[in-house]
Amino acid sequence: MLVPRSSAVLTAAWTLVLGACVCPPTPEDVLQIGFRTPEQAFRTFQTATRLDDPDLELRCFSKGFRERNQISQLTWREAREELYRRQPWLRVGIVGADLIEREVREPRARLRIDTAAGDYEVRLVREDFAEGWAGGERVFDVELAEEDRQLPWDQATGLQPGSNGETWWYGRAKLDPSVAGGALTEVRFGREWKIDEIGPIDAAPQERPKADRQLD
């Protein structure tokens, strides 16, 4: 439903109603926070919005999105405060959105979501990473991409046969000289989906897709 811009009274009433509708996430929602699939990444963004957690919201955006929009932790906190002040109904629009279509062609994906204000397209990109911890300190966190002087995923990770017929999985990442490799207590390699672009879709209701589908 769209609010008539010409009616300040209706806009104020709509804002009050929507502002009261953003409820905290359920424990199940919090336990499902993650970025393993495009759907999980978007659901995490919805949960972050319910939590009113700007740091988790920022984690949902891709490196490219943050760079193109010059977003940092500080600028995101300031921008979202201004955005929600000007459009207080936006939070409820995010948390109430329903996924109606998905399209995956790795390393990219597209989700179509249905909101009270119409359909939106969410484009996501998969990011490969390696991170290492020394006790409670994260000492490296790198993107596995050639532009970051790292090996891409298919070269940084792989399988190696053992002498007794077993198979070993391996991962490797280039460390900064300041990192003491022998002090590492935990190393993670992963592939995460992040939001790269969001925009409205102009489509009549009867044109909205009914079924989930995945591209080959």
N, C-alpha and C positions, 0 to 999 in steps of 0.2 A: 504494500500500500504506500502511495506517495502522499506526502503532506502538501496541501496547497501553499505555495510560498507567499501568496497574497494575504493569507490569514494568520496574523500574529497570535490570535487567541488559540486557534487550532494547533499551531506549531508548538506553543507553550504547553498545551494540554498533552499533546503527543510526546513531547520531551519528558514530561513528568511521568507518564505511564511507562515509557521505555526505560527511563532511568531506574525505575523500581524493579525492572525485570532481570537485571544481571545478577544472577545468584552465584554463590561460590561453587566451584567444581566439586563433584563427588570424589570420594577416595579412589574409586575405580578410574575416574578421569586422570587423577594425578599419577596413579600407577602406570597409566598408558602413555605418559610423556616419553617421546622419542622421535627419531627421524629415520626409521628403517624403511618406510614406504612413503610415497607422496601423501596418501591419506592420513597416515599417522603424523606427518609433519604439519599438515593443516589442522588436524585435531589438537595438536600441541599448541598451535597458535591460538586456537579458540580457548584452550585451557589457560594459557598465559594471560589472555584478555580477561577471563573470569577472575583470575588471581590478581589482576591489576599489577602484573609483574613485568616491568619494562625490560629487565635483563633477559628474561626468558623469551619475551617477544622478539628482542633483537637477535637472539640465537636462531630464531626461525628463518631469518633472512640470509640469503646467499652472500658470499663475498662480493660478487659482482653488483648485487643490489645495493649493498652498503657503499661500495666505491662510487657507483653512478650517482647516488643521491647524497654522497658525502655525509654518511651517517656514522656517528660514533656513539658510545654510551651516553655521553653528555648531550649531544645534539638530539639523540632519539628521545631522551627524557623530556627535553624542552619542547620538541616538536609534537609529541603525543599529548602533552598537557594542553598545548594550544589547539590541537586538532579536536580533542574531546571537549574543550571549552566551546569551540565554535559549532561542533556537531555532536552534542551529547547523546544522540540516538545511535551513534556509530558503533559503540561497544555492543549494544544489543543486536545490531545487525550482524556483527561478526560472530557472536556466540550462538545466534539462532540460525545461522546459515546451514543449509542441507546440501550435501554432495549429490549431484544428479548425473554426472558423467565423468569418466576418467579416460585418459589417453596416455599411454606410456610408450616412449621410444627412446630408450636409454642413450645418453645420460640425461634426457629431458622428459618432462611429463606435463600434462595439462589437466587441471580439474575445473569442472564447471559447477558453480555453486548457486543455489537459489536463495535469495534474501527477500525481505519485505520490500526492498526498493528495486528489485529486479535481479536478473542473472549477472553473475560476475565470472570472469575467467582468472584462474590462478595458475600461473606457470611456475614450474619448479625445475631445479637443476640438481643433479647428484654431485656431491663433493666427496672426494676421497681424502683421507687424512691419516696421520700417525701422530700419536702423542705419547709422552713418557713422563713418569713421575719418579721422584727421589723422595721417598717418605711422603710427607704431606705437601710437597712442592712440585708443581708441574714445571718441568724444566725444558720441555719442547712440545710444540704443537704446530705441525706443518701440514700444508696441503700437498698431496701427492700429485704434482703437476709440473710439467717441464718449465713453465714460465716462472715457477718458484724454485728452480734449480734442484728439483727433486725428480726421481723416476716416477713415471705414471704407474697406476695401480697394477697393470698387467706385467710390468717389469719389476716393480717393487715387491710383489708378492708372487707366490707360486708353490708348486708341489715338487718334491724331490724324492725319488725312490731310495729306500735304505738297503743295506747289505743283506738283511734278512727278510726281504719281501715286504717290509712295512713302507708306509708313505709318510713323509714329513712335509708339513706346511711351513713356509718361511715368509718373513716380511723384513724389509730393510728400509731404512731412511737415513739420509745424510744428516749428521749432527753438527751443530755449531761447535767450534773448538772450545768454547767455554763450558760445554756440557761434559761432565765426567761420566762416561758410559758405564764404568764399573759401579757407580752409585745408584743406577736405575733399579727401582723396585717394582715397577709396573710399566708395561708398554702395551698400547692399544693401536690396532689398525682397524679402520672402519670406512663405511660408505654411508653417507647421510644425504637425505633429500632436504633441500632448503627452498624457500619461496624466493623466486627471482623477479616476479612481476605480477601485479594485480590490476585488473581493469574491468569496466562494465561491458556487458554485451547487449546490443540492441537486437532483441528477437521477440517475436510475438509468442504468447504462451503456448500456442499449438505447435510451434516449431521446436520447443524444448525437447531434447532427447529423453526417452523413457528408460533406456537400459544402459547398464554399465558395459563398457567395451574397452578392449586393450588392443592397440595396434601391434602388428607383427614386426 
